Amino acid sequence: MSICILSYFNKKKWLMNTTSDPYKPYNDLPRLPPPVEIETKAVLRKTTSCGRALAELKGIGRVIPNQALLIDSLILQEARASSEIENIVTTSDAVYKAFSAQTSQIDHATKEVLRYREALWYGFNELQRQQVLSTNLFVKCVQIIRENKAGIRKTPGTRIVNQTTGDVIYTPPEGEQRIRELLHDLEQFIHSEDGIDPLIKVALIHYQFEAIHPFSDGNGRTGRIINLLYLSLNDLLDYPVLYLSKYIIENRAEYYRLLRGVTINQSWEPWILYMLAGIEQTANYTRDKILAIKDLMDATTEKARNQLPGNVFSKELIELLFERPYTKIQYLTDKGIAKRETASKYLKVLETIHILKSQRVGKETLFLNTGLYNLLSRSN
């Protein structure tokens, strides 16, 4: 009986700490987990199918001889989409070119996308070194994204506004000390062994980080990096290749509506179901994309084997062409496939059999794997 009474008062206290005043800093943001039922029947059913989709993605990734072939192509797509959510818009072609070319002629939006990729890789590599998601790691990721030394917000006045109407819809917590306390609580929840399924926890963690809003800019992108790192931390992904931002872009209004629903009404179930659906759908999408890349690689290998001179064809050369859409002479020399003059001949021969197409970018010649580019550009 006392446990029930305690639970009742914890829930009442939580609900009293919710905020409906968008102008009031949410310094009373409650700790996780919420004292309400989160593992509902609907959530548990969706968790099962979501976990199955992630397991299939992980298994499919391992059938690729070298998973590194997929990483940059897929992560660059996630980086572009995650940036687009923040209205930082560029094209896939601009991102792929900028990633491969040595040129200073890169627009601001494309630079931001490349920095997102860098931050995601930094976070993933740090996670391999030390299995910890910490405030320091979050700060470093946002500093890479923003290309500055900014840290936790110190000054008041940050407000979230409706970009259509200009109305204030939320004011996050204020005061560096309070923000750090909330992040510390979040760290403890991330690493606690509380029996909550990691797929449910990722939804709770994402809401909490967005509600804390610890930085003056870059919160959304950092929060989406944390999603992927948390799934990797719990061995649900081998590499952070899940294209989750695609789902958020396609369901952006619902994303913000459900976040707000948690803040105002503690409507956790719809938010958790939204995140689970997003992970499941994008796991299936990414799985299908990987299978299509593998099929294309096999077909390209067969074509090259039949049409290239024996001294040009090699398995290593074809794999290199699938590491990213654009390749260049330096990539071949760096891999030890051929010296510079010979590498140039190899790429030109590949162009004659319509596997590659050359383009001049700045002072360099890049060679586009047209099949890979077209496959990555398809939305289905």
C-alpha positions as CSV (number, residue, x, y, z in Angstrom):
1,M,0.0,0.0,0.0
2,S,2.8,2.4,0.9
3,I,4.5,1.7,-2.5
4,C,1.3,2.6,-4.3
5,I,0.9,5.8,-2.3
6,L,4.5,6.7,-3.0
7,S,4.0,6.0,-6.7
8,Y,0.9,8.2,-6.7
9,F,2.7,11.1,-5.0
10,N,5.8,10.7,-7.3
11,K,3.5,10.9,-10.3
12,K,1.6,13.9,-8.9
13,K,4.9,15.7,-8.2
14,W,6.0,14.9,-11.8
15,L,2.8,16.3,-13.2
16,M,3.1,19.4,-11.1
17,N,6.6,19.9,-12.6
18,T,5.3,19.9,-16.1
19,T,5.2,23.2,-17.9
20,S,2.5,24.8,-19.9
21,D,3.9,28.3,-19.8
22,P,6.2,28.6,-22.9
23,Y,7.9,31.7,-21.5
24,K,9.0,30.1,-18.2
25,P,12.4,28.3,-18.2
26,Y,11.8,24.6,-17.5
27,N,14.3,24.4,-14.6
28,D,12.0,21.9,-12.9
29,L,12.4,19.4,-15.7
30,P,11.9,16.0,-13.9
31,R,14.5,13.3,-13.9
32,L,14.1,10.0,-15.9
33,P,12.5,7.6,-15.8
34,P,9.0,9.1,-15.6
35,P,6.8,7.6,-12.9
36,V,4.2,6.6,-15.4
37,E,3.7,3.4,-17.3
38,I,6.0,3.5,-20.3
39,E,6.2,-0.2,-21.2
40,T,2.6,-0.4,-22.3
41,K,1.3,-3.3,-24.5
42,A,1.5,-1.1,-27.6
43,V,5.1,0.0,-26.8
44,L,6.2,-3.6,-26.0
45,R,4.8,-4.9,-29.3
46,K,6.5,-2.1,-31.2
47,T,9.7,-2.7,-29.3
48,T,9.7,-6.4,-30.5
49,S,9.3,-5.5,-34.2
50,C,11.8,-2.6,-33.9
51,G,14.4,-4.9,-32.3
52,R,13.9,-7.5,-35.1
53,A,14.4,-4.8,-37.8
54,L,17.7,-3.6,-36.1
55,A,18.9,-7.2,-35.8
56,E,18.3,-7.8,-39.5
57,L,20.1,-4.6,-40.3
58,K,23.1,-5.6,-38.2
59,G,23.1,-9.1,-39.8
60,I,22.9,-7.8,-43.3
61,G,25.7,-5.3,-42.7
62,R,28.0,-8.2,-41.8
63,V,27.5,-10.0,-45.1
64,I,29.4,-7.1,-46.8
65,P,33.0,-8.2,-47.1
66,N,34.2,-4.9,-45.7
67,Q,31.5,-2.9,-43.8
68,A,33.7,0.2,-44.1
69,L,32.6,0.4,-47.7
70,L,29.2,1.5,-46.6
71,I,30.0,3.8,-43.8
72,D,30.9,7.1,-45.4
73,S,28.2,6.9,-48.1
74,L,25.4,6.2,-45.6
75,I,26.7,8.5,-42.8
76,L,26.9,11.4,-45.3
77,Q,23.3,10.8,-46.1
78,E,22.4,10.9,-42.4
79,A,24.5,14.0,-41.9
80,R,22.8,15.8,-44.7
81,A,19.3,14.9,-43.5
82,S,20.0,15.7,-39.9
83,S,21.2,19.1,-41.0
84,E,18.2,19.6,-43.2
85,I,16.0,19.3,-40.1
86,E,17.7,22.5,-38.9
87,N,17.0,24.1,-42.2
88,I,20.6,23.7,-43.3
89,V,20.0,22.6,-46.8
90,T,22.4,21.3,-49.5
91,T,22.4,18.6,-52.1
92,S,23.8,15.1,-51.9
93,D,26.0,15.8,-54.9
94,A,27.5,18.9,-53.2
95,V,28.3,16.9,-50.0
96,Y,29.9,14.0,-51.9
97,K,32.0,16.4,-54.0
98,A,33.1,18.4,-51.0
99,F,34.0,15.3,-49.1
100,S,36.3,14.1,-51.9
101,A,37.7,17.3,-53.5
102,Q,40.5,19.5,-52.1
103,T,38.8,22.8,-52.7
104,S,37.9,25.9,-50.7
105,Q,34.9,26.5,-52.8
106,I,32.4,24.8,-50.4
107,D,29.2,26.6,-49.4
108,H,28.4,27.1,-45.7
109,A,25.6,24.5,-45.5
110,T,27.8,21.8,-47.1
111,K,30.6,22.5,-44.6
112,E,28.1,22.1,-41.7
113,V,27.0,18.7,-43.1
114,L,30.6,17.6,-43.3
115,R,31.2,18.7,-39.7
116,Y,28.2,16.7,-38.6
117,R,29.8,13.6,-40.1
118,E,33.1,14.5,-38.3
119,A,31.2,14.9,-35.0
120,L,29.4,11.5,-35.4
121,W,32.7,9.8,-36.2
122,Y,34.4,11.4,-33.3
123,G,31.6,10.3,-31.0
124,F,31.6,6.7,-32.3
125,N,35.4,6.4,-32.0
126,E,35.4,7.7,-28.5
127,L,32.7,5.2,-27.7
128,Q,34.9,2.4,-28.9
129,R,37.7,3.7,-26.7
130,Q,35.6,4.3,-23.6
131,Q,32.1,3.0,-23.3
132,V,30.7,6.2,-21.8
133,L,28.2,8.8,-23.1
134,S,29.1,11.9,-21.1
135,T,28.5,15.7,-21.0
136,N,32.1,16.2,-22.1
137,L,31.5,14.0,-25.2
138,F,28.3,15.9,-26.0
139,V,30.2,19.2,-25.7
140,K,33.0,18.0,-28.0
141,C,30.4,16.9,-30.6
142,V,28.7,20.2,-30.7
143,Q,32.0,22.1,-30.8
144,I,32.9,20.1,-33.9
145,I,29.5,20.7,-35.5
146,R,29.6,24.4,-34.8
147,E,33.4,24.7,-35.3
148,N,33.9,26.8,-32.2
149,K,34.7,26.4,-28.5
150,A,31.3,27.1,-27.1
151,G,30.1,24.9,-24.3
152,I,27.0,24.8,-22.0
153,R,24.7,27.7,-22.3
154,K,25.5,30.4,-19.7
155,T,23.2,33.3,-20.6
156,P,19.4,33.4,-20.4
157,G,17.0,34.2,-23.2
158,T,17.1,31.0,-25.3
159,R,13.6,30.2,-26.5
160,I,12.1,27.8,-29.0
161,V,9.8,29.4,-31.5
162,N,7.3,28.2,-34.1
163,Q,9.2,28.9,-37.3
164,T,5.9,29.6,-39.1
165,T,4.1,31.9,-36.6
166,G,7.1,33.2,-34.6
167,D,5.3,32.2,-31.4
168,V,7.4,31.0,-28.4
169,I,6.5,27.4,-27.7
170,Y,9.1,26.4,-25.1
171,T,11.8,27.9,-22.9
172,P,14.5,25.4,-21.8
173,P,16.2,25.4,-18.4
174,E,18.5,28.3,-17.7
175,G,21.7,28.6,-15.7
176,E,24.9,26.7,-16.5
177,Q,24.9,24.9,-13.1
178,R,21.3,23.8,-13.5
179,I,21.9,22.6,-17.0
180,R,24.9,20.6,-15.9
181,E,22.9,19.0,-13.1
182,L,20.3,17.9,-15.5
183,L,22.9,16.5,-17.9
184,H,24.5,14.7,-15.0
185,D,21.1,13.1,-14.2
186,L,20.8,12.2,-17.8
187,E,24.2,10.5,-17.9
188,Q,23.2,8.4,-14.8
189,F,20.0,7.3,-16.5
190,I,21.8,6.4,-19.8
191,H,24.2,4.1,-17.9
192,S,21.8,2.8,-15.3
193,E,20.8,-0.9,-15.3
194,D,17.1,-0.3,-14.7
195,G,15.7,-3.1,-16.8
196,I,14.1,-0.7,-19.3
197,D,14.6,-1.9,-22.9
198,P,17.3,0.2,-24.7
199,L,14.9,0.9,-27.5
200,I,12.5,2.6,-25.1
201,K,15.3,4.3,-23.3
202,V,16.6,5.9,-26.5
203,A,13.2,7.7,-26.9
204,L,13.3,8.9,-23.3
205,I,16.9,10.0,-23.6
206,H,16.2,11.9,-26.8
207,Y,13.3,13.8,-25.3
208,Q,15.3,14.7,-22.2
209,F,18.3,16.0,-24.1
210,E,16.1,18.1,-26.4
211,A,14.2,19.4,-23.3
212,I,17.5,20.4,-21.6
213,H,18.7,22.1,-24.8
214,P,22.1,22.6,-23.3
215,F,23.7,24.5,-26.1
216,S,23.0,27.8,-27.8
217,D,23.0,26.0,-31.2
218,G,23.5,22.5,-32.5
219,N,21.2,20.7,-30.0
220,G,19.1,18.8,-32.5
221,R,22.0,17.5,-34.4
222,T,23.9,16.5,-31.2
223,G,20.7,14.8,-29.9
224,R,20.5,12.7,-33.1
225,I,24.1,11.8,-32.8
226,I,23.4,10.6,-29.3
227,N,20.6,8.4,-30.6
228,L,23.0,6.5,-32.9
229,L,25.8,6.3,-30.2
230,Y,23.3,4.9,-27.7
231,L,22.2,2.2,-30.1
232,S,25.9,1.4,-30.7
233,L,26.6,1.4,-27.0
234,N,24.0,-1.2,-26.5
235,D,25.3,-3.4,-29.3
236,L,22.2,-2.8,-31.5
237,L,24.3,-1.3,-34.3
238,D,27.8,-2.2,-35.3
239,Y,28.3,1.2,-37.0
240,P,26.2,4.3,-36.8
241,V,24.7,3.9,-40.2
242,L,21.0,4.1,-39.3
243,Y,19.4,6.8,-41.5
244,L,17.0,8.0,-38.8
245,S,16.9,11.6,-39.8
246,K,15.1,10.6,-43.0
247,Y,12.1,9.6,-40.9
248,I,12.1,12.7,-38.9
249,I,12.2,14.9,-42.0
250,E,9.2,13.0,-43.5
251,N,7.3,13.4,-40.2
252,R,8.7,16.6,-38.9
253,A,5.5,18.2,-37.7
254,E,4.6,15.1,-35.7
255,Y,8.1,15.0,-34.2
256,Y,7.7,18.5,-32.7
257,R,4.0,18.0,-31.7
258,L,4.8,14.8,-29.8
259,L,7.9,16.4,-28.0
260,R,5.6,19.2,-26.9
261,G,3.0,16.6,-25.8
262,V,5.5,15.1,-23.4
263,T,6.4,18.5,-22.0
264,I,2.8,19.7,-21.4
265,N,0.9,16.5,-20.7
266,Q,3.5,13.7,-20.1
267,S,2.1,11.9,-23.2
268,W,5.0,9.4,-23.3
269,E,3.4,6.6,-25.1
270,P,2.8,8.4,-28.5
271,W,6.3,9.8,-28.4
272,I,7.9,6.4,-27.7
273,L,5.8,4.8,-30.4
274,Y,6.9,7.5,-32.8
275,M,10.6,6.9,-32.1
276,L,10.2,3.1,-32.3
277,A,8.4,3.4,-35.6
278,G,11.2,5.7,-36.9
279,I,13.9,3.3,-35.9
280,E,12.1,0.3,-37.3
281,Q,11.3,2.0,-40.7
282,T,14.8,3.4,-41.1
283,A,16.4,0.1,-40.1
284,N,14.4,-1.6,-42.9
285,Y,15.2,1.2,-45.3
286,T,18.9,1.1,-44.5
287,R,18.9,-2.8,-44.7
288,D,17.4,-2.6,-48.2
289,K,19.8,0.1,-49.2
290,I,22.8,-2.1,-48.1
291,L,21.4,-5.1,-50.0
292,A,21.0,-2.9,-53.1
293,I,24.6,-1.7,-52.7
294,K,25.9,-5.2,-52.4
295,D,24.0,-6.3,-55.5
296,L,25.3,-3.3,-57.4
297,M,28.9,-4.1,-56.2
298,D,28.5,-7.7,-57.4
299,A,27.2,-6.6,-60.8
300,T,30.0,-4.0,-61.2
301,T,32.6,-6.6,-60.2
302,E,31.3,-8.9,-62.9
303,K,31.2,-6.2,-65.5
304,A,34.7,-5.0,-64.7
305,R,36.0,-8.6,-64.7
306,N,34.6,-9.2,-68.2
307,Q,35.5,-5.8,-69.7
308,L,38.6,-4.6,-68.1
309,P,42.1,-5.7,-69.1
310,G,43.6,-8.3,-66.6
311,N,46.2,-5.8,-65.4
312,V,43.5,-3.3,-64.4
313,F,40.8,-5.4,-62.7
314,S,41.2,-6.1,-59.0
315,K,38.8,-6.7,-56.2
316,E,40.4,-4.0,-54.1
317,L,39.9,-1.5,-57.0
318,I,36.1,-2.2,-57.2
319,E,35.7,-2.1,-53.4
320,L,37.4,1.3,-53.4
321,L,34.8,2.6,-55.9
322,F,32.0,1.9,-53.4
323,E,33.6,3.6,-50.4
324,R,32.0,6.9,-51.5
325,P,30.4,8.1,-54.8
326,Y,33.4,10.1,-55.9
327,T,36.9,8.7,-56.2
328,K,40.2,10.1,-57.4
329,I,43.7,9.2,-58.2
330,Q,45.0,9.8,-54.7
331,Y,42.6,7.2,-53.2
332,L,44.2,4.5,-55.4
333,T,47.7,5.6,-54.5
334,D,46.8,5.8,-50.8
335,K,45.5,2.2,-50.9
336,G,48.6,1.0,-52.7
337,I,46.5,-0.2,-55.7
338,A,48.7,1.7,-58.3
339,K,51.1,4.6,-58.6
340,R,49.8,7.9,-59.8
341,E,50.2,7.6,-63.5
342,T,48.9,4.1,-63.6
343,A,46.0,5.0,-61.3
344,S,45.0,7.7,-63.7
345,K,44.9,5.1,-66.5
346,Y,42.8,2.7,-64.4
347,L,40.2,5.4,-63.7
348,K,40.0,6.5,-67.3
349,V,39.5,2.8,-68.5
350,L,36.7,2.5,-66.0
351,E,35.1,5.5,-67.5
352,T,35.2,4.0,-71.0
353,I,33.1,1.1,-69.8
354,H,30.6,3.5,-68.2
355,I,31.3,2.6,-64.5
356,L,32.7,6.0,-63.8
357,K,32.2,9.5,-65.1
358,S,34.8,12.2,-64.7
359,Q,34.1,15.7,-63.5
360,R,36.4,18.6,-62.9
361,V,36.1,20.1,-59.4
362,G,38.5,22.9,-58.7
363,K,42.0,21.8,-59.8
364,E,41.1,18.1,-59.4
365,T,39.4,15.5,-61.5
366,L,36.9,13.4,-59.6
367,F,35.3,10.2,-61.0
368,L,31.7,9.5,-60.1
369,N,30.4,6.0,-59.6
370,T,27.2,6.8,-61.3
371,G,25.5,3.5,-60.3
372,L,26.2,4.1,-56.6
373,Y,25.2,7.7,-56.8
374,N,21.9,7.0,-58.4
375,L,21.2,4.2,-55.9
376,L,22.0,6.5,-52.9
377,S,19.8,9.3,-54.4
378,R,16.7,7.2,-54.6
379,S,14.4,7.8,-51.7
380,N,12.9,4.3,-51.7
